[in-house]
Amino acid sequence: MSADFYSMLNRYVGRRICLTLHGQTNIWGKVAAVYYDGLRLSQAIVSTDFDSYTGFDQPISARGEPSSRETMVHVNQILAVTCLEEDLPEVEESPSQTASNAEKPLVVETLVLEVGSALYESLSKEKEESFEDQTSALRQRIASDLGLFLPDWRLQKSKQLEEDEFVVKVRGVRVGKGTVFPKRFLALARRPFLKPLATESVAPSLLPYGVTGWWIRRPEREMAEAHGYEVLDMVGFLVLHLEEIVRLNAARLFGRQQLQELLDQTRTIAPSLVEEVIPEMLSPRKLQKVLRLLLREQVPVRDMETILETISDWQHEVREPRELADKLRLALASVLVERCQNEQNTLEVILLDPALESALSRLLRNVNRSVGMTLGLTPKQRSVLLSALEEELEEAQIQGRSQVVLTSARLRSPLWQLLSSRLPHCHVLSHEEVEQSGEHMESTGMVFHTEGFPADEPIEKEPTFRESTPARKK
């Protein structure tokens, strides 16, 4: 933890704050203590729903949570900190600090890449395929794939960084940091079982999940390509890292401006549909929340015709963003499954033992309609379940398979919330979604019932999507 960040958190001791963590989890609570590697919150409330609870409108004790509930948060989990109280102690600033702050821009840039002096010079040089060219192609790729329209990346030179260091910021929050070697190439092993290269490896946090990489010199490039490695230059590596960050932060990046651009594009092909649904059936604010919930799990929102038609179909039965997001997942089931299929168009999944699934179903807790269902696990149950799931998912990654867990519709969202903080690249699908897609499925593993969970008892079968599909409008 940097000295400035530590000093800021110390100012919040005894005050209520909101922490935004990786995986789009929010934690509200009162700062009880600050340590050099994290902080302790009392009266903590955990939520993964966008804007479902702001912390400003009612005291934490009014939420019905135990007032003595405490949690520890490691500094590496924190994306943003918001104080919910305005009476903070004033901090004296030296004249030089005041002058420096006056020069800082008031607008927070959406996407910023800060680089050291040598790296800045390398990226600024004119070349056939420059940094601007590749980041522009990245923006087009993200728009085509996810339906997310991004602004340009802002390239800034920083005197605080080493010559070849870089820092990535999303809306002013640092989300990535690393070092590059401008005169070397990056050899990527996207396929399993490729022999490691006898050279310096790249930190896993800088690469897509499940991909390993090594820095190689120019004479080694041809050999690496002959052995099946994908070879990138310095700019290619940076853009690869930026793409990974954008995908993991897609929901945070989907603001009102991105929604407007998506609606404007949809108006060119289905103007009457847009006018019918927005804002008559659903406000732009609520639509933004629904689409953010989809983007959290890497569900593309580019097919706005299907999305708006589905909202129109369910307008009278479903109003909460989380419930609407579930209906949209079913409508987009073919897209969900296609993204997880292997080269043979087969969906390989990890199943839960029926006894374990039954036990977990009895541990579901309905917080409220906006937050939805959560798993009421003890710390021991959480640890045991995560370890068992991680073991199967890591084996899938080693074998070169997608990390997909298949479960019931009721368990799908709570299970993803549990896994996303540790394995943000995993997918959790429901049986109904796979059935709706009509695609072939193959089980490659199973997580079995373990001690510490409720004994197996029959539970009421939940209705499927087809049993509750509304009548189409005439």
C-alpha positions as CSV (number, residue, x, y, z in Angstrom):
1,M,0.0,0.0,0.0
2,S,1.4,3.4,-1.0
3,A,1.9,6.0,1.7
4,D,-0.7,8.3,0.2
5,F,-3.3,5.6,0.0
6,Y,-2.5,4.5,3.6
7,S,-2.8,8.2,4.8
8,M,-6.2,8.6,3.0
9,L,-7.6,5.4,4.5
10,N,-6.5,6.5,8.0
11,R,-8.6,9.6,7.6
12,Y,-11.6,7.4,7.2
13,V,-11.2,5.5,10.5
14,G,-14.6,5.5,12.4
15,R,-16.4,6.7,9.2
16,R,-18.7,4.8,6.8
17,I,-17.2,4.1,3.4
18,C,-18.1,2.0,0.2
19,L,-15.4,-0.2,-1.3
20,T,-15.6,-1.3,-4.9
21,L,-13.7,-4.5,-5.4
22,H,-12.7,-6.6,-8.4
23,G,-15.7,-8.6,-9.7
24,Q,-18.0,-5.5,-9.3
25,T,-18.6,-6.3,-5.6
26,N,-19.4,-3.4,-3.3
27,I,-18.8,-3.5,0.5
28,W,-20.3,-0.8,2.8
29,G,-19.1,-0.5,6.3
30,K,-17.4,1.5,9.0
31,V,-13.6,1.6,9.0
32,A,-12.4,-0.1,12.2
33,A,-8.7,-0.3,11.5
34,V,-6.2,0.3,8.7
35,Y,-3.2,-1.9,8.2
36,Y,-0.4,-1.7,5.6
37,D,-1.8,-4.6,3.6
38,G,-5.5,-3.8,4.0
39,L,-8.3,-2.6,6.3
40,R,-10.9,-4.0,8.7
41,L,-14.6,-3.0,8.3
42,S,-17.3,-3.3,11.0
43,Q,-21.1,-3.3,10.3
44,A,-20.2,-4.6,6.8
45,I,-22.7,-5.2,4.0
46,V,-21.7,-7.0,0.8
47,S,-23.6,-6.4,-2.4
48,T,-23.0,-7.1,-6.1
49,D,-26.0,-5.2,-7.4
50,F,-25.3,-2.0,-9.3
51,D,-26.9,1.0,-7.5
52,S,-29.1,-1.2,-5.4
53,Y,-27.9,0.5,-2.2
54,T,-25.9,3.7,-2.1
55,G,-25.2,3.9,1.6
56,F,-26.4,7.5,1.7
57,D,-30.1,7.0,2.2
58,Q,-30.2,5.0,5.4
59,P,-27.9,4.0,8.2
60,I,-26.2,0.6,7.9
61,S,-28.0,-0.7,11.0
62,A,-31.3,-0.2,9.3
63,R,-30.4,-2.7,6.6
64,G,-31.2,-5.6,9.0
65,E,-27.6,-6.8,9.1
66,P,-25.9,-7.8,12.3
67,S,-24.2,-4.6,13.6
68,S,-21.2,-6.6,14.8
69,R,-20.4,-8.1,11.4
70,E,-16.8,-7.5,10.5
71,T,-14.7,-8.3,7.4
72,M,-11.1,-7.9,6.3
73,V,-10.3,-6.5,2.8
74,H,-6.9,-6.8,1.2
75,V,-5.6,-3.7,-0.5
76,N,-5.1,-5.6,-3.8
77,Q,-8.9,-6.2,-4.0
78,I,-9.8,-2.5,-3.9
79,L,-10.6,-0.7,-7.1
80,A,-12.2,2.4,-5.5
81,V,-13.0,4.0,-2.1
82,T,-16.0,6.3,-1.5
83,C,-16.5,8.0,1.9
84,L,-20.2,8.2,2.8
85,E,-19.7,11.1,5.3
86,E,-18.8,14.6,4.5
87,D,-17.2,15.8,7.8
88,L,-13.6,14.6,7.1
89,P,-10.7,16.3,8.9
90,E,-9.0,18.9,6.7
91,V,-5.5,18.0,5.5
92,E,-2.9,20.8,5.5
93,E,-1.2,21.2,2.1
94,S,2.1,22.9,1.4
95,P,2.1,25.7,-1.1
96,S,3.8,23.4,-3.7
97,Q,1.1,20.8,-3.2
98,T,-1.6,23.4,-3.7
99,A,-0.1,24.7,-6.9
100,S,0.4,21.1,-8.2
101,N,-3.3,20.3,-7.4
102,A,-4.5,23.4,-9.2
103,E,-2.8,22.3,-12.3
104,K,-4.5,18.9,-12.4
105,P,-7.4,18.4,-14.7
106,L,-10.9,18.3,-13.1
107,V,-12.2,15.7,-15.6
108,V,-11.3,12.1,-14.8
109,E,-10.2,10.3,-18.0
110,T,-12.0,7.0,-18.7
111,L,-9.0,5.1,-20.1
112,V,-5.4,6.1,-19.3
113,L,-2.1,4.4,-20.0
114,E,0.7,6.1,-18.0
115,V,4.2,5.1,-19.2
116,G,7.9,5.8,-18.3
117,S,10.0,8.2,-20.4
118,A,11.7,5.5,-22.6
119,L,8.5,3.7,-23.2
120,Y,6.7,6.9,-24.1
121,E,9.3,7.7,-26.7
122,S,9.0,4.2,-28.2
123,L,5.3,4.4,-28.5
124,S,5.4,7.9,-29.9
125,K,7.6,7.0,-32.8
126,E,6.1,6.8,-36.3
127,K,5.7,3.2,-37.4
128,E,3.6,1.2,-39.8
129,E,1.3,-0.1,-37.1
130,S,1.4,2.4,-34.3
131,F,0.0,2.3,-30.8
132,E,-2.9,4.5,-32.0
133,D,-3.6,2.1,-34.8
134,Q,-3.8,-1.0,-32.6
135,T,-5.8,0.7,-29.8
136,S,-8.3,1.9,-32.5
137,A,-8.6,-1.7,-33.7
138,L,-9.1,-2.8,-30.1
139,R,-12.0,-0.3,-29.7
140,Q,-13.6,-1.6,-32.8
141,R,-13.2,-5.2,-31.6
142,I,-14.7,-4.5,-28.2
143,A,-17.7,-2.7,-29.8
144,S,-18.3,-5.6,-32.3
145,D,-17.9,-8.3,-29.6
146,L,-19.5,-6.8,-26.5
147,G,-21.5,-3.8,-27.8
148,L,-19.4,-1.5,-25.7
149,F,-18.2,1.7,-27.3
150,L,-15.0,3.0,-25.7
151,P,-13.3,6.4,-25.9
152,D,-9.7,6.7,-27.1
153,W,-6.9,5.7,-24.8
154,R,-5.0,8.6,-23.3
155,L,-1.3,8.1,-23.4
156,Q,0.6,10.0,-20.7
157,K,4.3,10.2,-19.7
158,S,4.9,9.8,-16.0
159,K,8.1,10.9,-14.2
160,Q,7.1,8.7,-11.3
161,L,7.6,5.5,-13.3
162,E,10.7,3.7,-14.3
163,E,11.7,4.1,-18.0
164,D,9.9,1.0,-19.3
165,E,7.1,0.8,-16.7
166,F,3.4,1.3,-17.4
167,V,0.3,1.8,-15.3
168,V,-3.3,1.4,-16.6
169,K,-6.1,3.4,-15.1
170,V,-9.9,3.0,-15.5
171,R,-11.8,6.1,-14.5
172,G,-8.9,7.3,-12.4
173,V,-8.4,4.0,-10.6
174,R,-5.2,2.0,-11.1
175,V,-6.1,-1.5,-12.4
176,G,-2.8,-2.7,-13.9
177,K,1.0,-2.2,-13.7
178,G,3.9,-3.8,-15.4
179,T,7.2,-3.6,-17.3
180,V,8.0,-4.2,-20.9
181,F,11.2,-4.8,-22.9
182,P,11.0,-2.7,-26.0
183,K,13.7,-4.6,-27.8
184,R,12.2,-8.0,-27.1
185,F,9.2,-10.0,-28.3
186,L,6.5,-11.8,-26.3
187,A,6.0,-15.5,-27.0
188,L,2.5,-16.6,-26.0
189,A,1.5,-20.2,-25.2
190,R,-2.3,-20.2,-25.9
191,R,-2.4,-24.0,-26.3
192,P,-1.7,-26.3,-23.4
193,F,1.3,-28.6,-23.1
194,L,3.7,-26.2,-25.0
195,K,7.2,-26.6,-23.6
196,P,8.2,-23.6,-21.5
197,L,10.9,-21.4,-23.0
198,A,14.3,-21.0,-21.2
199,T,13.9,-17.3,-20.8
200,E,12.2,-14.7,-18.6
201,S,8.5,-15.3,-18.0
202,V,5.8,-12.7,-18.0
203,A,3.7,-12.1,-14.8
204,P,0.4,-14.0,-15.2
205,S,-1.5,-10.8,-14.1
206,L,-0.4,-9.1,-17.4
207,L,-1.8,-11.8,-19.7
208,P,-5.3,-13.3,-20.4
209,Y,-6.2,-16.0,-17.9
210,G,-4.7,-19.4,-18.7
211,V,-2.2,-17.9,-21.2
212,T,1.6,-18.0,-20.3
213,G,4.3,-15.9,-22.0
214,W,8.0,-15.4,-22.2
215,W,10.2,-12.5,-23.3
216,I,12.4,-13.6,-26.2
217,R,15.0,-11.9,-28.3
218,R,14.7,-11.4,-32.1
219,P,16.9,-14.4,-33.1
220,E,14.6,-16.7,-31.0
221,R,11.4,-15.5,-32.8
222,E,11.4,-17.9,-35.7
223,M,12.1,-20.9,-33.4
224,A,9.2,-19.9,-31.1
225,E,6.7,-19.6,-33.9
226,A,7.8,-22.9,-35.3
227,H,7.0,-24.5,-31.9
228,G,3.5,-23.1,-31.9
229,Y,3.9,-19.9,-30.0
230,E,2.2,-16.7,-30.9
231,V,4.8,-13.9,-31.0
232,L,3.9,-10.2,-30.3
233,D,6.0,-7.1,-30.3
234,M,6.0,-4.5,-27.5
235,V,2.9,-2.7,-28.8
236,G,1.0,-6.0,-29.4
237,F,1.7,-7.0,-25.8
238,L,0.4,-3.7,-24.4
239,V,-2.7,-3.9,-26.4
240,L,-3.3,-7.5,-25.3
241,H,-3.1,-6.4,-21.7
242,L,-5.4,-3.4,-22.3
243,E,-8.0,-5.7,-23.9
244,E,-7.9,-8.0,-20.9
245,I,-8.5,-5.0,-18.6
246,V,-11.3,-3.7,-20.7
247,R,-13.1,-7.0,-20.7
248,L,-12.8,-7.4,-16.9
249,N,-14.0,-3.8,-16.3
250,A,-16.7,-3.8,-19.1
251,A,-19.6,-3.2,-16.6
252,R,-17.8,-0.2,-15.0
253,L,-17.0,1.3,-18.4
254,F,-20.6,1.0,-19.6
255,G,-21.9,4.5,-18.7
256,R,-24.8,6.6,-19.9
257,Q,-22.8,7.8,-22.9
258,Q,-22.1,4.2,-24.0
259,L,-25.8,3.4,-23.5
260,Q,-26.8,6.4,-25.7
261,E,-24.4,5.3,-28.5
262,L,-25.9,1.8,-28.4
263,L,-29.4,3.1,-28.6
264,D,-28.6,5.5,-31.4
265,Q,-27.1,2.7,-33.4
266,T,-30.2,0.5,-32.8
267,R,-32.5,3.4,-33.9
268,T,-30.9,3.2,-37.4
269,I,-32.3,-0.4,-37.8
270,A,-35.3,-0.6,-35.5
271,P,-36.4,3.0,-34.6
272,S,-40.0,2.0,-33.7
273,L,-38.8,-0.6,-31.2
274,V,-36.5,1.8,-29.4
275,E,-39.3,4.4,-29.1
276,E,-41.8,1.7,-27.9
277,V,-39.5,0.5,-25.1
278,I,-37.4,3.5,-24.0
279,P,-38.6,5.3,-21.9
280,E,-42.2,4.1,-22.0
281,M,-41.5,0.6,-20.6
282,L,-38.1,1.0,-19.1
283,S,-36.1,4.1,-18.1
284,P,-32.6,4.6,-19.5
285,R,-31.2,4.4,-16.0
286,K,-32.8,1.0,-15.3
287,L,-31.8,-0.3,-18.8
288,Q,-28.2,0.8,-18.0
289,K,-28.3,-1.3,-14.8
290,V,-29.7,-4.3,-16.6
291,L,-27.0,-4.2,-19.3
292,R,-24.3,-3.7,-16.7
293,L,-25.4,-6.9,-15.0
294,L,-25.0,-8.7,-18.3
295,L,-21.6,-7.2,-19.0
296,R,-20.3,-8.2,-15.6
297,E,-20.4,-11.8,-16.8
298,Q,-19.1,-11.0,-20.3
299,V,-22.5,-11.3,-21.9
300,P,-22.5,-9.2,-25.1
301,V,-25.2,-6.5,-25.3
302,R,-24.8,-5.8,-29.0
303,D,-28.0,-7.5,-30.0
304,M,-30.2,-4.7,-28.8
305,E,-33.2,-5.8,-31.0
306,T,-33.5,-9.1,-29.0
307,I,-32.8,-7.3,-25.7
308,L,-35.6,-4.7,-26.3
309,E,-38.1,-7.2,-27.6
310,T,-37.5,-9.4,-24.5
311,I,-38.0,-6.4,-22.2
312,S,-41.2,-5.7,-24.1
313,D,-42.4,-9.3,-23.6
314,W,-41.8,-9.3,-19.9
315,Q,-42.7,-5.7,-19.0
316,H,-45.7,-6.6,-16.9
317,E,-44.3,-9.6,-15.1
318,V,-40.7,-8.5,-14.4
319,R,-39.5,-5.1,-13.2
320,E,-36.3,-5.6,-11.2
321,P,-33.0,-5.2,-13.2
322,R,-31.6,-8.5,-11.8
323,E,-34.7,-10.5,-12.9
324,L,-34.7,-8.8,-16.3
325,A,-31.1,-9.7,-16.7
326,D,-31.9,-13.4,-16.1
327,K,-34.7,-13.3,-18.8
328,L,-32.2,-11.6,-21.2
329,R,-29.7,-14.4,-20.6
330,L,-32.2,-16.9,-21.7
331,A,-33.1,-14.9,-24.8
332,L,-29.3,-14.7,-25.6
333,A,-28.6,-18.3,-24.6
334,S,-27.2,-19.2,-28.0
335,V,-24.6,-16.4,-27.6
336,L,-23.7,-17.5,-24.1
337,V,-23.1,-21.1,-25.1
338,E,-21.3,-20.3,-28.3
339,R,-18.6,-18.3,-26.4
340,C,-17.9,-21.3,-24.2
341,Q,-17.7,-24.0,-26.9
342,N,-14.6,-25.7,-28.0
343,E,-13.3,-26.0,-31.6
344,Q,-15.7,-29.0,-32.1
345,N,-18.7,-26.8,-31.1
346,T,-19.1,-28.9,-27.9
347,L,-19.9,-27.3,-24.6
348,E,-17.7,-28.9,-21.9
349,V,-19.0,-28.3,-18.4
350,I,-18.4,-29.1,-14.8
351,L,-21.4,-30.4,-12.9
352,L,-22.4,-30.2,-9.3
353,D,-23.3,-33.5,-7.6
354,P,-27.1,-33.5,-7.1
355,A,-26.6,-33.9,-3.3
356,L,-24.4,-30.8,-3.2
357,E,-26.7,-28.9,-5.5
358,S,-29.6,-29.8,-3.2
359,A,-27.7,-28.7,-0.1
360,L,-26.7,-25.4,-1.6
361,S,-30.3,-24.7,-2.7
362,R,-31.3,-24.9,1.0
363,L,-28.6,-22.4,1.9
364,L,-30.0,-19.8,-0.5
365,R,-31.1,-16.5,1.1
366,N,-33.3,-13.9,-0.6
367,V,-31.8,-10.5,0.5
368,N,-34.4,-8.5,-1.4
369,R,-35.7,-8.3,-5.0
370,S,-33.0,-6.0,-6.2
371,V,-30.1,-7.9,-4.8
372,G,-31.6,-11.3,-5.4
373,M,-30.5,-14.7,-3.9
374,T,-27.2,-15.2,-2.1
375,L,-25.6,-18.2,-0.6
376,G,-25.7,-18.2,3.2
377,L,-22.4,-20.0,3.7
378,T,-20.3,-20.2,6.8
379,P,-16.6,-19.3,6.3
380,K,-15.7,-23.0,6.4
381,Q,-18.4,-24.0,3.9
382,R,-17.3,-21.1,1.6
383,S,-13.6,-22.3,1.8
384,V,-14.5,-26.0,1.2
385,L,-16.8,-25.2,-1.8
386,L,-14.3,-22.8,-3.4
387,S,-11.4,-25.2,-3.1
388,A,-13.5,-28.0,-4.7
389,L,-14.6,-25.8,-7.5
390,E,-11.2,-24.3,-8.1
391,E,-9.6,-27.7,-8.3
392,E,-12.0,-28.7,-11.1
393,L,-11.8,-25.4,-12.9
394,E,-8.0,-25.3,-12.8
395,E,-7.9,-28.8,-14.3
396,A,-10.1,-27.6,-17.1
397,Q,-7.7,-24.7,-17.7
398,I,-4.7,-27.0,-17.8
399,Q,-6.5,-29.2,-20.4
400,G,-7.2,-26.2,-22.5
401,R,-11.0,-26.2,-21.9
402,S,-13.2,-23.3,-21.1
403,Q,-14.0,-22.9,-17.4
404,V,-17.8,-23.6,-17.3
405,V,-19.9,-24.7,-14.3
406,L,-23.4,-25.9,-15.0
407,T,-26.1,-25.7,-12.3
408,S,-29.8,-24.8,-11.7
409,A,-31.3,-21.4,-12.5
410,R,-31.7,-20.6,-8.8
411,L,-28.0,-21.3,-8.0
412,R,-26.5,-19.8,-11.1
413,S,-26.1,-16.2,-10.1
414,P,-25.2,-16.8,-6.4
415,L,-22.6,-19.4,-7.5
416,W,-21.1,-16.9,-10.0
417,Q,-20.9,-14.2,-7.4
418,L,-19.0,-16.7,-5.2
419,L,-16.5,-17.6,-7.9
420,S,-16.0,-14.3,-9.7
421,S,-13.8,-12.8,-6.9
422,R,-11.3,-15.6,-7.2
423,L,-11.9,-16.8,-10.8
424,P,-13.2,-13.8,-12.8
425,H,-12.9,-15.7,-16.1
426,C,-15.1,-18.6,-15.2
427,H,-18.6,-19.0,-16.7
428,V,-21.6,-20.3,-14.7
429,L,-24.5,-21.4,-16.9
430,S,-27.9,-22.8,-16.0
431,H,-29.5,-26.0,-17.3
432,E,-32.3,-23.8,-18.8
433,E,-29.8,-21.7,-20.7
434,V,-28.1,-24.7,-22.3
435,E,-31.4,-26.3,-23.1
436,Q,-32.6,-23.0,-24.7
437,S,-29.5,-22.9,-26.9
438,G,-30.1,-26.4,-28.2
439,E,-26.3,-27.0,-28.3
440,H,-24.5,-30.3,-27.5
441,M,-23.1,-30.5,-24.0
442,E,-20.5,-32.9,-22.5
443,S,-19.6,-33.3,-18.8
444,T,-15.9,-33.3,-18.1
445,G,-15.9,-33.1,-14.3
446,M,-18.1,-33.1,-11.1
447,V,-17.9,-31.4,-7.7
448,F,-19.2,-33.8,-5.1
449,H,-21.1,-33.3,-1.8
450,T,-18.8,-32.8,1.1
451,E,-19.1,-32.7,4.9
452,G,-20.3,-29.5,6.4
453,F,-23.3,-29.0,4.2
454,P,-26.9,-29.8,5.0
455,A,-28.0,-33.4,4.6
456,D,-29.7,-34.2,1.3
457,E,-33.4,-33.7,1.3
458,P,-35.8,-33.5,-1.6
459,I,-36.5,-29.9,-2.7
460,E,-39.3,-28.5,-4.8
461,K,-38.4,-28.4,-8.5
462,E,-38.3,-24.9,-9.9
463,P,-40.2,-24.0,-13.0
464,T,-38.3,-23.9,-16.2
465,F,-38.2,-21.0,-18.7
466,R,-40.6,-22.8,-21.1
467,E,-43.2,-23.3,-18.4
468,S,-43.3,-19.5,-17.7
469,T,-42.8,-17.9,-21.1
470,P,-45.3,-15.0,-21.5
471,A,-47.6,-14.7,-24.5
472,R,-46.2,-12.6,-27.3
473,K,-47.9,-9.3,-28.0
474,K,-50.3,-9.2,-30.9
